[in-house]
Structure formats: structure tokens, C-alpha cells
Amino acid sequence: MSKKSLKKTNPYLKDDKLSKELLYQFVSSSTAVEGVLTKYPKLSKSMERKLKEVIAVHEASESYR
């Protein structure tokens, strides 16, 4: 059985630009939990829309399982 990378199987990471911006958000929030404050930009409006589209498609496919 061949193993696929997380980037190939996770719908949120398939889009390169969106995954990069999400990574910034993940790092920022994770380091804040540890008490380190960072200044990463928030998601742009276009990336927010793209993320909502990915979530909607992913949630729809999950409901059939």
C-alpha cells in the first residue's frame, strides 16, 4: 500500500496559495498558545472565500460517508 502525503490527501492543503496562508495562520495561533506573539497577516478576503468553498465541498462529501 503506497502512502500519500498529507498535502495530497488534505483538501485544505491542495491549493498552494491557500495552504501557505493557512500555514501562517496555524503557526501564528499555535505560537500564541505558547505565549509568543507573532504578526502574521490575516487571510485576505479572496483566500477566505476560497477556504469557504473548500470547506463547503469537503463537508458535502463527508455527509455521504
N, C-alpha and C positions, 0 to 999 in steps of 0.2 A: 504494500500500500504506500503510494507516494504521499509525502506530506506537502501541503500547500502553505505558503507563508500567510501570516495574518493579513498582510496588505492585499493579498489576492482573494481572501475569503471574507473580510470585513467590508460591508458595503459603504461604511463611512470613510474608509481609507482608500477606496479605489480611485477617486478623483485626486490627482496630485496636489492641486492648488488648495482644495478644501482640506485635505489631510494635513497639509503644512500649517494652515491657520488653526485647525483643531489642535494640533500638537502644541502650538503656542498657548492655547487656552488650557490644555491639560497640565502643561509644565507650570504655568502661572498659578493655577488653582492648587496644584499639589505642593508647590513650594510655599504658598501662603499658609497651608495647613501646618507646615513645619515652622512657620514663623518668619519666613523670608519673603519680603515683598518684592515683586518684580513689576516691570512696566511693559507688559506686552499689550499690543493694541487689541481692542475688542474686534469681534468678527465684523467685517464690512456687511452692509445691507445685502449685497449680491451673494455673499457667502452664507448669510443667514437664510436667504431664500433657497439656495442650493441645498443646505443642510435640511431644511424643512421638507424639500422634495424627496431627498434620500430617505428621511425618516418615514414619510408617508408611504413610499414604495415598499420599504422594508417592513413596516408594520402590517401592511396589506398582505404581504407574502407570508408573514408569521401567523396570521389569523387562520390560514388554511392548514396549518400543521396540527 
